[in-house]
Amino acid sequence: MPDEIQQKLVQFQILQKHIEKIGEHVELLNSQNGELEESKLALHELQEVKIGSDLLAPLANGIFVKGTLANTTTLLINVGADTVVEKTFQEVLEMLDEQQKEITTKVSEAQQLLNHLHEKAQEIYQIVQEENEEANEEIE
């Protein structure tokens, strides 16, 4: 196999790995977007719950504590570095909307990059296929 074809095949394999990684990243972003949507739905449902209602509050994965709803006007939000701030439902919904917009932008950018990489991979595949056909014709 000529060196030029070998180099093209290596380039093709590298592109395929990049395509795979970016595809995985898009799946992760879409999953995060779904989780944000679930959070928004949960907030809307919580606004309908009456003060004094019993509820289960998660402590850890699969571990809950029984409690009573005392406040439906504000929420406590972890903003990082073990810092918690109080925000209204509307502020939290706006924050979640903004996060979803950022994720949507990232997905769009990743999709554009994926399209570009697919085009490049297709070009390389075509070149290798044509060179293989030429090499086969020379052999015959």
N, C-alpha and C positions, 0 to 999 in steps of 0.2 A: 504494500500500500504506500503510495507516494507520501512524502512528508507533508505536502500541502493539504491532502485529504485528511491525514492524521491530525493536523493542527485544527482543521475545521471541525472534526469530530470532537476534539477536546473542548473547543469553544461551545459547541452544541451541548455537550454534557454540563458544562459550567452554567450555561443559560438555563438548562432544565432544572438544575439545583436551585438557582435563584428564583425561578418561577414557582417551584415547590415551596420555598421558604416564604415568599410573598403571599402565596395562596393560603398558607397556614396563618400568616399574620392577618389577612383579611377575615378568615374564619374567627380568629380571636376577637377582632374588632366587632364583628357582627354579634358575637356572643355577648360582649360587653354592652353593646347597644340594646340587646334583648333584656339584659339584667336591669339597665336603666329604665326601660319601658315597664318592667315588672315593678320596680320601685315607685314609679309614678302612679301606677294603678293601685298599689298598696296605700300610697298617700291619699289618693282620692277616696278609697274605701275607709281609711281611718277617720277622715273628716266626717263620715256618716255615723260613726260609733258614738254612743252617748257617754258623757262623763260618768264615771262610777262603774262602767262595764268591766267585767273580768276579762283578762287577756293573758296570753303567754308571751313572755319577753325572752328572746334568745340570749343565752350567756355564752355559749360556744356552739360548735357544730353539733346539732342534735340534742343540746342541753338547754332546757327552758326553766324559767321561774314564773310562778303564778303572780299576777299583779292586778291592780285596778287602775283604770285609765283616769288620771287626775287632770290632764290638760290636753286640749285639742287645738290650741292656738299657736303653740311653738314646738319646735323640735330641736334636739341636740345633735349637732353635726361634728364628726371628727374631721378636722381640717389638716391633720398630720402632726407629727412630732408630739404625740400625746396631748394635743390641744383640742378642746371641744368648745364650740360656740353655739349660742342659741340663735335660731332663725325661725321666721314665720313659715307656714306652709307654702305661701306664694314664693318666698325667697328660695326655698328648697326646690320647688318645681321649676323656677327659672334657672337655677343652678344645674338641675338635671337636663333641662332643655339645651342649655349651653354645651354641656358635656356631649349630648347626642349630636349636636351640630358639629362639634370638633371631630367626633368619631366618623360622622358621615363624610366630612371633608377628607379625612385620612383614608377612608375606604375608596373614595373617588380617585384620589391621587394614586393609591396602590393599584386600582383597576387600570388606570392609564398606563402605569409602569408595566403592569402585566401584559397589556395589549402590545406595548412596544417590544417587550422581550419575546412575546410569541411571534411577532413579525420578524424579529432578528433571527430567531430560531428557525422559522420557516425559510428565510433567505438562505441560511447556512445549509439547511437540509436540501434545498433545491440545488445549490452549488455542488454539494457532495454527490448528489444523485446524478447530476449532469457529468461531473468528472468521472464518476464510476462508469457511466455509459460510454464515455469517450475511451476510457481505459479498456473496457471490454471490446469495443470495436477495433482497437489497435491490436488486441490479442488475436482476434479472429482474422 
